[in-house]
Amino acid sequence: MTRSMTILSVVLAIGVVANAGPVEPAKGAALRLLLSEVQPGPMASVQYCMLVFDDRHFHAEKADRKVGKDQARKVYEGQLSDTEWNALDAILETKEFRELKVPPNGSTLVTQNAHPYTISVARENQFQNMEFLTKESLKPYEPQVKPLLRWWKESRSAHMVESTAPADGRCSLNNANAVFN
């Protein structure tokens, strides 16, 4: 069981790392923020993804995944309220968060206790990209990142209306580089 969890974690982690390249331009409003998290489980995992655009529109997805493939994927879209937008902006614009520099993860073949997070924030002419493959790798950056993750968790638990919009490619995990034993 432990071996299969390690393999699943590797597949998911590689997918997150491989997908963290340049973010595609949004159709319409510019992308302000991309958040992605994979919560591993004993037999399957859940992936959450949220794209927030400059016009306060959001696109969120929740995917139930098993053996590196979607079993079900739901899409949610809506508009952030002024309160939600202002809270998010306050977090992203703190001096500590803006100056946060997380070195890129090297390609790892095996990651124990994987729980990957990907965060990309639009900054002037580039993106501030952060990847954490495990909760342990997140710990040194928790003071700066935790308020954003708390905001995201609260927004995920709010009642979101399911949409008929298609899944966004920026939320897809890419496991083309996966290694199986």
C-alpha positions as CSV (number, residue, x, y, z in Angstrom):
1,M,0.0,0.0,0.0
2,T,2.8,2.4,0.9
3,R,4.6,1.7,-2.4
4,S,1.4,2.4,-4.4
5,M,0.9,5.7,-2.5
6,T,4.5,6.7,-3.3
7,I,4.0,5.9,-7.0
8,L,0.7,7.9,-7.0
9,S,2.4,10.8,-5.2
10,V,5.2,10.8,-7.7
11,V,2.8,10.9,-10.6
12,L,0.9,13.8,-9.1
13,A,4.0,15.7,-8.1
14,I,5.5,15.4,-11.6
15,G,2.3,16.5,-13.1
16,V,2.2,19.6,-11.0
17,V,5.8,20.4,-11.7
18,A,5.4,19.8,-15.4
19,N,2.3,22.0,-15.5
20,A,3.9,24.9,-13.7
21,G,5.4,26.5,-16.8
22,P,4.3,29.8,-18.2
23,V,0.7,30.5,-17.7
24,E,-1.4,31.0,-20.8
25,P,-3.0,34.4,-21.4
26,A,-6.6,34.5,-20.3
27,K,-9.4,35.1,-22.8
28,G,-10.7,38.5,-21.9
29,A,-9.5,39.6,-18.5
30,A,-5.9,39.0,-17.4
31,L,-5.1,36.2,-15.0
32,R,-4.3,37.5,-11.6
33,L,-3.8,34.3,-9.6
34,L,-3.5,30.5,-10.2
35,L,-3.8,28.2,-7.2
36,S,-3.6,24.4,-7.4
37,E,-3.5,21.8,-4.7
38,V,-3.5,18.0,-4.8
39,Q,-4.7,16.2,-1.7
40,P,-3.5,12.6,-1.8
41,G,-5.6,9.9,-0.3
42,P,-5.0,6.2,0.3
43,M,-6.6,5.1,-3.0
44,A,-7.3,8.3,-4.8
45,S,-6.6,12.0,-4.7
46,V,-8.5,15.3,-5.0
47,Q,-7.2,18.2,-7.0
48,Y,-8.4,21.7,-6.4
49,C,-7.6,24.5,-8.8
50,M,-8.7,28.2,-8.9
51,L,-8.0,30.9,-11.5
52,V,-8.8,34.4,-10.5
53,F,-8.9,37.2,-13.1
54,D,-8.4,40.9,-12.9
55,D,-12.1,41.5,-13.5
56,R,-12.8,39.5,-10.3
57,H,-14.2,36.6,-12.2
58,F,-13.0,33.2,-11.0
59,H,-12.9,29.7,-12.5
60,A,-12.5,26.8,-10.1
61,E,-12.3,23.1,-10.6
62,K,-12.4,20.1,-8.3
63,A,-11.2,16.7,-9.7
64,D,-11.4,13.3,-8.2
65,R,-8.4,11.4,-9.5
66,K,-7.4,7.8,-9.4
67,V,-4.2,6.3,-10.9
68,G,-3.3,9.7,-12.3
69,K,-6.5,10.2,-14.2
70,D,-9.7,12.2,-13.6
71,Q,-12.6,10.1,-12.4
72,A,-14.8,13.2,-12.2
73,R,-14.1,16.9,-12.7
74,K,-16.5,19.7,-11.7
75,V,-16.2,23.3,-12.9
76,Y,-17.4,26.3,-10.9
77,E,-17.4,29.9,-12.1
78,G,-18.5,33.2,-10.5
79,Q,-17.6,36.6,-9.4
80,L,-15.7,37.5,-6.2
81,S,-17.5,39.9,-4.0
82,D,-15.8,43.2,-3.0
83,T,-15.0,41.7,0.4
84,E,-13.4,38.6,-1.1
85,W,-11.5,40.6,-3.7
86,N,-10.2,43.1,-1.2
87,A,-9.1,40.3,1.2
88,L,-7.3,38.5,-1.6
89,D,-5.6,41.7,-2.8
90,A,-4.5,42.6,0.7
91,I,-2.8,39.2,1.0
92,L,-1.1,39.3,-2.4
93,E,0.1,42.8,-2.0
94,T,1.8,42.5,1.4
95,K,5.5,43.3,1.3
96,E,6.3,39.9,2.7
97,F,4.3,38.0,0.1
98,R,5.5,40.2,-2.8
99,E,9.1,39.7,-1.9
100,L,8.8,35.9,-1.3
101,K,11.2,34.0,-3.5
102,V,10.8,30.2,-3.5
103,P,13.5,28.3,-5.4
104,P,12.1,26.0,-8.1
105,N,11.9,22.3,-7.1
106,G,14.3,20.1,-9.1
107,S,12.8,17.2,-10.9
108,T,12.4,14.5,-8.3
109,L,11.6,10.9,-9.1
110,V,10.2,10.0,-5.7
111,T,8.5,12.3,-3.2
112,Q,7.4,10.9,0.1
113,N,4.3,12.4,1.7
114,A,3.5,14.5,-1.4
115,H,0.9,17.2,-1.0
116,P,1.7,19.6,-3.9
117,Y,0.7,23.2,-4.1
118,T,1.3,25.5,-7.0
119,I,0.8,29.3,-6.7
120,S,1.3,31.8,-9.5
121,V,0.6,35.5,-9.0
122,A,0.7,38.0,-11.9
123,R,3.3,40.7,-11.2
124,E,3.8,43.5,-13.7
125,N,5.3,41.7,-16.7
126,Q,5.9,38.3,-15.1
127,F,4.5,35.8,-12.7
128,Q,5.6,35.1,-9.1
129,N,5.7,31.3,-9.1
130,M,5.8,29.0,-6.1
131,E,5.7,25.3,-5.9
132,F,5.7,23.1,-2.8
133,L,5.7,19.4,-3.3
134,T,5.1,18.5,0.4
135,K,3.7,20.2,3.5
136,E,7.2,20.0,4.8
137,S,8.6,22.1,1.9
138,L,5.9,24.7,2.6
139,K,6.8,25.2,6.3
140,P,9.6,27.8,5.9
141,Y,7.1,30.0,3.9
142,E,4.0,29.4,6.0
143,P,3.9,32.9,7.6
144,Q,3.6,34.5,4.1
145,V,1.6,31.8,2.3
146,K,-0.8,30.6,5.0
147,P,-3.2,33.6,4.8
148,L,-3.6,33.0,1.0
149,L,-4.3,29.2,1.6
150,R,-6.8,30.1,4.3
151,W,-8.6,32.5,2.0
152,W,-8.7,29.8,-0.7
153,K,-10.0,27.2,1.7
154,E,-12.7,29.6,2.8
155,S,-13.7,30.4,-0.8
156,R,-13.8,26.7,-1.7
157,S,-16.1,25.9,1.2
158,A,-18.5,28.7,0.2
159,H,-21.4,27.5,-1.9
160,M,-20.2,27.7,-5.5
161,V,-22.6,27.1,-8.4
162,E,-21.5,24.4,-10.7
163,S,-20.9,25.6,-14.3
164,T,-21.3,24.0,-17.7
165,A,-18.0,25.7,-18.8
166,P,-15.3,23.4,-20.0
167,A,-12.3,22.6,-17.8
168,D,-9.4,25.1,-18.2
169,G,-6.1,23.6,-19.4
170,R,-4.2,25.6,-16.8
171,C,-5.9,23.4,-14.1
172,S,-5.0,20.1,-15.7
173,L,-2.3,18.0,-14.2
174,N,0.2,16.7,-16.8
175,N,1.5,13.3,-16.1
176,A,3.3,12.7,-19.4
177,N,6.6,12.4,-17.5
178,A,5.4,9.9,-14.9
179,V,7.6,7.0,-14.0
180,F,6.0,3.7,-13.0
181,N,7.7,0.8,-11.3
